[in-house]
């Protein structure tokens, strides 16, 4: 149960004065929810310093000011679009107040002649005369207190006025309760942080623009609160996961030798190191919860197979879950010949399997004769039961939520979990997204893989590039041709790709295929299978080609308007080629002039193929906001954390959360009880529910 003292913060914003039936939906759109706590977390991005009320004789420079004046004359606009002028004076100093397209009667009522009025806005000088265009405030002296000397500026949305937002926030601030401090005194003193309630109040009452910056004490305090809440929630879920006693596997050296002998290549040093980590975890009676980050083409699937064989030799089953059918079937095609040579039964289950065929698959999973099961999210379904699931491998974790991961792991008594991603993630983001996991990295490519030659070529030479593909096709090579997303718009994007598809079809006929975002998944799969099977020579794609799709014969990657893509995206696309023994190339077509950032981005692509280095550079160049943009699904939104500015705080929160979970796992100490309030404030209720549970 959420503590009663927090209940006012979790009421609807519709209960606040100033939020009516018409504005409530607009507030909810702006805040992404209807709770008052969401309104209070809506942070200002700047601050207007209006200062104290001045007389006109004190004004000597342009800028925001609040002044006392007496209107002396109204000069209405002579024609549509012309200014309405109000002459005014203060201490013998003249000024003009100017409006465009404002109702004349309202102006006469607001600025009655001969009566003092307080106005606030931007002061300008025109022909040495003071003027103010559309004042932000115009009130009688008795209401001058409505004009704040320091006014916070918030992100807004259409249909909502700053005045309405300010009023709602001011009505919400008195609801903030005084709560026990959840940080150690040493941290509070070191960083000179105020209490949580005071910090929340100060957030909305900045005294200068500096108070709204990410490195201000108020923002640092609230960012650390959020980082600690997230990390502590992950550690509590990790504890729940680890609490169920796992199985200590023998990790048979004999089976590992047989696997290595069955492979057509030697393991890389990185693969061997990752397997040492995994074997170490699996030999323990506590459950494995590990993230395997593999750069493109680094051989994650073989590491996953080795982990699954650890449980197979001890009589248990293993499941590998992939986000799409095509990746599921590709994993199966890669692993099936190796499994057959080792005498291991491998079964595939996807949403496409129906009727008797599906039932037969479910039967062999349930009776345990299917040693390894590879599937899509179909594996989550209640109808799927395992006899003795010992290990769960999840490919491309960012496509699945943490709860889905736990759901699949609940299908066994206490299976080990290995999560894989082919997206190199900067260390800071790894902590933010996967703070509950141990991490292994594959940063080497299998021996014999040649570096992909990367060239920058002007978009003007597109026709020459298209003609030149003939030589590649004649030698049996295949080509990816990627068109960019234009302003996240599928319609524009689709027209762009269809133009390219039409051009290439004129040159190469029906040997050209097209994949775009409006196609159904099975339609995309069909085209992709044709390309992988050699029925197509060129594949034109609008959206990012599925991570992990393996076509060794594809040796050319052409990316149009490469300057529109992020570094990590370019790296992922380039990773679709260079998977066979032939020399591969990546052509980055660009349109001049390039910005300095675009030049640097494309230069990095030519200089390195190290995905982890590229991910760090991407974070530096674009900032976390874009790296964690809309194209990355399943990533959490953050209220106070600015990953670029708060990296140190996030590392500190990760270490702090691990220490708390180790020393006070049930949060029963004085600090632990206070931390429960923190978890509720950031809506980590699920973590609290797991406290004391099995």
Buried (B, 14 or more C-beta within 10 A) or exposed (E): EBEEEBEBBBBBBBEBEBBEEEBBEBBBEBBEBBBBBBBBBBBBEEBBBBBEBBEBEBBEEEEBBBBBBBBEEBEEBEEEEEBBBBBBBBEEBBBBBBBEEBEEEEBBEBBEEEEEBBBBBBBBEEEEEBBBBEBBBBBEEEEBEEBBEBBBBBEEEEEBEEEBBBBBBBBBBEBBBEBBBBBEEEBBEEEEBBBBEBBBBBBBBBEEBEBBBBEBBBBBBBBBBBBBBBBBBBBBBBBBBBBBEBBEBEBBEEBBEBBBEBBEEEBBEBBEBBBEBBBEBBEBEBBBBBBBBBBBBBBBBBBBBBBBBBBBBBEBBBBBBBBBBBBBBBBBEBBBEBBEEBEBBBBBBBBBBEEEEBEEBBEBBBEBEBBBBBBBBBBBEEEBEBBBBBBBBBBBBBBBEBEBBBBBBEBBBBBBBBBBBBBBBBBBBBBBBBBBBBBBBBBBBBEEBEEBEBEBBEBEEBEEBBEEBEEBBEEEBBBBBBBBBBEEEBEBBBEBBBEBBEBBBEBBEEBBBBBBBEBEEEEBBBBBBBBBEEEBBBBBBBBBBBBBBBBBBBBBBBBBBBBBBBBBBBBBBBBBBBBBEBEBBBBBBBBEEBEEEBBBBBEBBEEBBBBBBBBBBBBEBBBBEBBBEEBBEEBEEBBBBBBBBBBEBBBBBBEBBBEBBEEBBEBEEEBBBBBBBBBBBBBBEBBBEBBEEE
